[in-house]
Amino acid sequence: MTHHPIAPADITGLILAGGRGSRMGGLDKGLQGFNGTPLVQRTLMRLVPQVGTVMLNANRNLAAYAAFDTEVWPDATADFAGPLAGFLVGFAHARTPYLLCVPCDTPRLPLDLAERLSTALLKEDAEMAMAAAPQVQADGCIEIRPQPVFCLMKVSLADSLAKFTQAGGRKVGAWAAQHKTALVPFDTPSDDPLAFANVNTLTELQALEGAAPSPSTR
C-alpha cells in the first residue's frame, strides 16, 4: 500500500522558544541573530511551507515574537517546564488533527520534515513520528540518535501528555515510549548533516553561522 503524506492543511506547526537560554547567559535564543536574521525567523521560513499554520511557544519577549506575524502562546505554568510544556500549549491551541513540533534554534531543519514524518506515521500506523539523525560519539563512531523535539503527533494524545506531566514527567522520550512511535532517520547522502544542529551557546551559534551552506534541496 502506498502511503501519501498527511496534507499540510491538517498539520499545525509549533516552534518551541520557551526555554530559559541558561547556557547562553540567559539570552532569548530565538531572537539571536543568525547571519543577520533571528534564529526563529530562519526556522519559520523553513517550517511555514510544510504546514497549514504555525504558532510559537514563548515565555518572554512575547511582543517581539508576535512581530513575526504568528500566534504566540506561553506555557500554562510559570516554571519553564521544558519542551513538554510547549507540547501541551500546542495541543491546547491546535485546530488540526496533527501537531509538528520543532525547536527555535535549528535554522537548517529539513524542508521535507513534515512529509517524511507524516509518511512514516501513516505507514507504521503510529501515534507519533520522531526524527533521528547521525551523531558522532565520543569514540568517533556515528550513531543514529532520536531528536525528541522534532516530532509529529496526533493531537488526540493531549490527555495522555497532561497526565504524564501532572505526575511529574518531564522527558519527551519517556512520554513517547508510552505510545507507538515511528523513528525516522535523516541519514541519506542528500540529507544535510547539520539539519538538526542546535544552538545552546554563542560559540555554537558562531560555529553554525560559519558552516558550509545547507544543501538547497533539503
DAPE-V511409 format. One record per residue. RES is the residue in one letter. PHI is phi in whole degrees, -180 to 180 (none if undefined). PSI is psi in radians with two decimals (NA if undefined). D_LAST is the distance of its C-alpha to the last C-alpha in Angstrom with 2 decimals. Layout:
# DAPE-V511409
[[RES;PHI;PSI;D_LAST] [RES;PHI;PSI;D_LAST]]
This chain:
# DAPE-V511409
[[M;none;2.35;26.19] [T;-86;2.29;22.88] [H;-111;2.01;21.09] [H;-86;2.65;19.10] [P;-62;2.71;16.88] [I;-64;2.44;18.92] [A;-61;2.37;19.18] [P;-53;-0.60;17.42] [A;-63;-0.33;21.00] [D;-93;0.09;22.10] [I;-121;2.27;19.77] [T;-99;2.25;20.61] [G;-90;2.42;18.10] [L;-127;2.10;19.85] [I;-99;2.14;18.91] [L;-88;1.96;21.24] [A;-133;0.55;22.99] [G;-99;0.12;26.41] [G;-78;2.99;26.94] [R;-82;-0.33;29.66] [G;64;0.61;27.62] [S;-63;-0.60;30.45] [R;-80;-0.03;28.71] [M;-115;0.53;27.97] [G;67;0.44;31.63] [G;84;0.05;31.43] [L;-69;2.63;29.03] [D;-80;1.85;26.92] [K;-57;-0.79;23.44] [G;-60;-0.42;21.57] [L;-96;0.00;23.66] [Q;-76;2.51;23.20] [G;-73;2.42;21.74] [F;-126;1.81;18.44] [N;50;0.76;18.82] [G;91;-0.07;21.10] [T;-127;2.37;19.36] [P;-55;2.47;20.19] [L;-52;-0.77;17.74] [V;-64;-0.56;18.21] [Q;-69;-0.66;17.45] [R;-60;-0.76;14.04] [T;-64;-0.78;13.44] [L;-57;-0.79;15.07] [M;-60;-0.57;13.06] [R;-88;-0.45;9.82] [L;-89;-0.67;12.04] [V;-51;-0.78;14.55] [P;-67;-0.22;12.90] [Q;-95;-0.23;12.41] [V;-134;2.98;16.07] [G;-79;-0.68;19.56] [T;-151;2.76;20.68] [V;-130;2.47;19.92] [M;-133;2.84;22.52] [L;-116;2.48;22.93] [N;-109;1.96;25.08] [A;-141;2.64;26.95] [N;-117;0.03;30.44] [R;-156;2.91;31.30] [N;51;0.74;30.71] [L;-62;-0.65;30.29] [A;-66;-0.66;31.16] [A;-64;-0.70;28.51] [Y;-72;-0.65;25.81] [A;-63;-0.41;27.46] [A;-65;-0.24;27.08] [F;-86;0.24;23.39] [D;61;0.83;24.90] [T;-146;2.76;24.12] [E;-65;2.46;26.47] [V;-126;2.21;27.16] [W;-128;2.22;28.96] [P;-82;2.90;30.54] [D;-59;2.69;31.34] [A;-75;-0.34;34.47] [T;-118;2.85;36.05] [A;-102;0.31;36.53] [D;-106;0.33;35.88] [F;47;1.10;32.14] [A;-79;0.10;31.76] [G;93;-2.99;28.12] [P;-56;-0.64;25.05] [L;-64;-0.53;27.27] [A;-65;-0.65;29.22] [G;-66;-0.73;26.10] [F;-56;-0.77;25.41] [L;-60;-0.72;29.00] [V;-60;-0.79;28.54] [G;-61;-0.79;25.61] [F;-61;-0.68;27.71] [A;-67;-0.55;30.65] [H;-111;-0.13;29.05] [A;-69;2.46;26.51] [R;-117;0.49;27.83] [T;-130;2.91;25.50] [P;-75;-0.28;25.72] [Y;-130;2.62;22.48] [L;-127;2.23;21.15] [L;-112;2.03;17.64] [C;-104;2.43;18.08] [V;-143;2.68;15.92] [P;-81;2.83;17.50] [C;-81;-0.16;17.80] [D;-112;0.55;17.14] [T;-128;1.42;13.49] [P;-72;0.00;12.00] [R;-119;0.43;8.53] [L;-57;2.59;8.26] [P;-61;2.43;5.41] [L;-76;-0.20;5.28] [D;-115;0.44;6.80] [L;-60;-0.91;9.11] [A;-62;-0.74;12.15] [E;-61;-0.84;11.90] [R;-73;-0.66;11.85] [L;-67;-0.74;14.36] [S;-69;-0.64;16.56] [T;-62;-0.76;16.75] [A;-68;-0.68;17.88] [L;-60;-0.79;20.25] [L;-70;-0.76;21.95] [K;-60;-0.70;22.11] [E;-95;0.08;23.76] [D;51;0.82;25.75] [A;-96;2.93;24.73] [E;-93;-0.39;25.41] [M;-152;2.79;22.18] [A;-130;2.36;18.87] [M;-126;2.37;17.55] [A;-72;2.68;14.42] [A;-138;2.56;15.30] [A;-146;2.69;13.87] [P;-66;2.40;15.61] [Q;-137;2.41;18.12] [V;-81;2.19;20.78] [Q;-87;3.03;24.20] [A;-60;-0.51;27.41] [D;-88;0.10;28.60] [G;90;-0.17;25.57] [C;-77;2.64;24.38] [I;-100;2.25;20.85] [E;-126;2.46;20.86] [I;-83;1.99;18.39] [R;-114;2.46;19.24] [P;-61;2.57;18.89] [Q;-116;1.47;17.21] [P;-59;-0.51;19.92] [V;-88;0.05;18.93] [F;-105;1.52;15.62] [C;-145;2.57;17.51] [L;-107;2.24;18.30] [M;-133;2.61;22.07] [K;-73;2.31;24.88] [V;-65;-0.34;26.84] [S;-66;-0.14;29.95] [L;-82;0.03;29.43] [A;-56;-0.79;30.78] [D;-65;-0.70;34.30] [S;-60;-0.77;33.27] [L;-69;-0.66;31.36] [A;-60;-0.77;34.29] [K;-65;-0.72;36.70] [F;-63;-0.80;34.61] [T;-73;-0.60;34.39] [Q;-64;-0.46;38.02] [A;-86;0.07;39.00] [G;99;0.04;37.37] [G;-68;2.45;34.06] [R;-133;-0.26;31.28] [K;-95;2.24;28.70] [V;-60;-0.79;25.70] [G;-61;-0.67;25.87] [A;-66;-0.68;29.59] [W;-71;-0.75;29.25] [A;-61;-0.54;26.41] [A;-65;-0.30;28.72] [Q;-82;-0.13;31.16] [H;-131;2.77;28.90] [K;-70;2.02;27.17] [T;-123;2.22;23.62] [A;-89;2.19;20.86] [L;-97;2.19;18.87] [V;-117;1.87;15.32] [P;-76;2.40;14.00] [F;-113;1.29;10.43] [D;-134;0.38;11.83] [T;-80;2.83;10.89] [P;-57;-0.47;10.87] [S;-87;-0.12;7.36] [D;-79;2.45;6.25] [D;-69;2.10;6.50] [P;-65;-0.27;10.25] [L;-107;0.29;10.67] [A;-59;-0.58;8.35] [F;-110;0.23;11.76] [A;-67;2.15;13.99] [N;-110;2.95;16.50] [V;-118;2.00;19.31] [N;-112;-0.37;22.89] [T;-133;2.86;24.87] [L;-64;-0.55;25.06] [T;-64;-0.77;24.78] [E;-65;-0.64;21.42] [L;-62;-0.82;20.31] [Q;-65;-0.66;21.56] [A;-65;-0.71;19.98] [L;-71;-0.61;16.45] [E;-60;-0.65;17.26] [G;-88;-0.05;18.31] [A;-72;2.83;15.48] [A;-59;2.57;13.56] [P;-58;2.64;10.83] [S;-73;2.62;7.23] [P;-56;2.41;5.54] [S;-65;-0.43;5.62] [T;-88;-0.11;3.80] [R;-133;NA;0.00]]
